Amino acid sequence: MSNIKTRICAVDALEVGPVTFHDQPAFRSLPRHTFATQTVEIALDNGGTLELVLHFSEGCNSLLAGDPVAIPRDISEEDAK
């Protein structure tokens, strides 16, 4: 099992794709297998992109696209001057 931990500091956009189902036919002694994937595409502020393809086990919750992130502004314009 792989473990990956990373930080992405400057994300311009995030797109969560729909869950798609794939069918792998039986092969020799291996039975037919159906699995689900979901793609997350991340646009970085430097123009680069990162694409993650998640493979879900049965019963795992998919990712849901939420509302845009709104960063609170704790200081007023006049306080910033």
C-alpha positions in Angstrom: 0.0 0.0 0.0 1.4 3.4 -1.0 1.2 6.5 1.2 1.7 9.9 -0.3 1.6 13.1 1.7 2.1 16.5 0.0 1.2 20.1 0.3 0.1 22.3 -2.6 0.4 25.9 -1.6 -1.2 27.9 -4.4 -4.2 26.4 -6.1 -6.0 28.5 -8.8 -8.7 26.1 -9.6 -9.9 22.6 -8.5 -12.1 20.4 -10.7 -13.6 17.2 -9.4 -14.9 14.9 -12.1 -17.7 12.4 -11.9 -17.3 8.9 -10.7 -16.8 6.5 -13.6 -17.1 2.8 -13.5 -14.7 0.4 -15.3 -15.0 -3.3 -16.1 -12.0 -5.6 -16.2 -13.0 -8.8 -17.9 -12.0 -12.2 -16.4 -8.5 -13.3 -17.4 -7.1 -16.8 -16.8 -7.7 -17.5 -13.1 -8.7 -13.9 -12.3 -12.5 -13.2 -12.1 -14.2 -10.2 -13.7 -13.7 -7.1 -11.7 -15.6 -3.7 -11.7 -14.1 -0.7 -10.1 -14.8 3.0 -9.8 -12.5 6.0 -10.3 -12.8 9.8 -9.8 -10.4 12.4 -11.2 -9.3 15.6 -9.4 -7.6 18.2 -11.5 -5.7 20.9 -9.8 -4.5 24.1 -11.6 -1.6 25.7 -9.8 -0.8 29.4 -9.8 2.4 28.9 -11.7 0.5 27.5 -14.7 1.2 23.8 -13.9 -1.4 21.2 -13.3 -1.7 18.1 -11.2 -4.2 15.3 -11.9 -5.1 12.7 -9.3 -7.0 9.6 -10.2 -8.6 8.0 -7.2 -9.6 4.3 -7.3 -12.5 3.6 -4.9 -13.3 0.5 -3.0 -16.9 -0.5 -2.8 -18.7 1.5 -0.2 -16.2 4.4 -0.2 -17.7 7.8 -0.4 -16.9 9.8 -3.5 -15.7 13.4 -3.4 -18.3 16.1 -3.7 -17.6 19.4 -5.4 -18.4 22.2 -2.9 -18.8 25.9 -2.9 -15.8 28.1 -3.8 -13.5 28.9 -1.0 -14.1 32.4 0.5 -11.1 33.6 2.6 -12.4 35.8 5.5 -11.0 39.3 5.7 -10.5 40.1 9.4 -9.0 43.5 8.8 -10.7 46.4 7.1 -9.2 48.4 4.2 -8.4 51.3 6.5 -6.6 49.1 9.0 -4.4 47.7 6.2 -3.1 51.1 5.2 
